[in-house]
């Protein structure tokens, strides 16, 4: 378990696979990897997507359709021709 200024952070797991990134710029087939954490009763994820994301604006929102069929609402960070980093909005654990 790691700690930050707000308290303990627990790594819940890691995931990787192939999926579809859906944004206002269109759908893009991608590879993804992310870690999911729990902090103060909330879960959040951060990771990266491989694929040409240069048509997407920094800070844009999207939906990452995971290999298992689940959807993840994400915020995209610094997209370019090689990919993009992302975070998910924290959600209550449960």
C-alpha positions, 0 to 999 in steps of 0.5 A: 500500500502506498501513501500520499498527502491524503492517506493510503492508496491501494492498487486494486489491479492492472489491465491491458487489452485491445478496445475502442476509444470513442470520442467526438473525433470518432472511433479508434481501435486501440491497445490500452493498459491501466492501473486501478486504485482505491483512495478514501473510499473511491476508485480511479484509474490511470493509464495509456492508450496506443494508437494515433490520437492526434485528432483528439484535443488535450483534455477531451473526454471519451469512452474506452470500450474494454476487451471485456465489453465494459465502458470506461469514461475517461479524460485524455491527456496530451494526445499525439500520433503514438497515443494518449494518457488518460485518467478516469473520474473517481467513483465511489467504491462499492 
